[in-house]
Amino acid sequence: MKNGFYALIFSLLLIGCKSDDDSLPENNKIINSTIMVDGVAFVPTELKVMNGTPNFSEEESLVFTFKNTSQNEQIIVKIDYPNSSTAPDGIYNFGIGEIGTMLFAQGSYGKGSNYYSLAGYTVQVTSLGNDKYKIEFQNVQAVNINSGLIVVITGYCEGDF
């Protein structure tokens, strides 16, 4: 009777345990995110960073991609920064400003067949080392080119890109 009781407890423990890996995205990278698009959660399942093409020869560029493949949704952010700076850390402006005095960003948001251009406010980039970044969207406005509809992207995403 005692052995049966211990076997039952052991079985329940095995069934009740869940591996932390079960909650990881498909690419097995850890992603912490609070990104909201017009008040609706955007939950990235894939993060990617790659070198971009800078606008000027004295600059460097990175392109960050946030995807939710099951929702056919993605955010792309390109940052350009002086190659003499401590960047990519910094606050980047989506908009018009004076060259050489600001860090600039460009980007897009897409869901299904709807496409938006990131057009206003800022994104903060913090390099955490080893291809880990924290990207904070500070009320970024995304404008649909065809309809003029504006959505606002807020929150942050931190993880392995």
ABEGO torsion letter per residue (X at the ends): XAAAAAAAAAAAAAAABBBAAAABBAAGBBBBBABBBGGBBBBBABBBBBBBBBABAABBBBBBBBBBAAAGBBBBBBBBBBAABAOABEBBBBEBBBBGABBBBBEBBBBEABBBBBABEBBBBBBAEGGBBBBBBBGBBBBBAAAGBBBBBBEBBBEBX
